[in-house]
Amino acid sequence: FTELRSEYRVNHAKHLIEIGTSKNTSIDGIGVLSGFSNRANFYSTFKLLTGMTPSEYLKKINPTT
């Protein structure tokens, strides 16, 4: 269950990044909006499941950021 929940949260964070939430909300804020309780847990889980940090993912999606 924990793994499924983490996947759901990371997918939600990816969606928020993709729709441009990062223009008004920090990456840490996106982690909170996705259900992560702290920055370290968000970054480590995101990297584990995607192979990149949230910031790297943002740059991949929007290279001008």
N, C-alpha and C positions, 0 to 999 in steps of 0.2 A: 504494500500500500504506500509506503513512504516513497519508493521509487516512482510510482505512478503519479503521486502528488507532486514530486519534484519535476517530472516531465511536464505536467500540466502547467505548473508555475513558470517554467522556462519558456514554454510555448506562448504563454500569455505575455511574458516580458518581450519575447521576440515580436509578437504582434504589436505591442505598444510602441516598440522601436520602429517597426515598419510603417505604422500609420502616422509617425511624426510626433509622438508624445514627448520625445526628447528635446523638442524645440522649447517647451515650456516647463519640463520636469527634468531634474537631474537623473543620471543613470541610477544613482542610489534610490531616488524617489520611485523610479520604475520598479526597482527591486521590492520596495515596500508595497507598491500597488499590486504587485504580483504575489504577495503573501510571504515574502522572505522577512525574517525578523532582524537580520543584520547584514551589513555589506559583505563581510567575509563569506558567509554562507551563500549569499546570492552569487558572488563572483566565482566561488569554487564550484558550485553546482552548475552554473551556466557553462563554465569552461569544460567541466567533465562531460556534459551532454552535447555540447556543440563543437568543442575543440578550440574555442576562442573566447576571449573575455567579452562582456557586453559592449565595451568601447570598441573593440576590434570588429564586432558584429555591426555596430552602428556605422563604422567607416566602410565596411564591405557593402552595406545597403546603400549608403549615401556618401560616396567618396569626397564630397565637398565639405563634409562636416569636420 
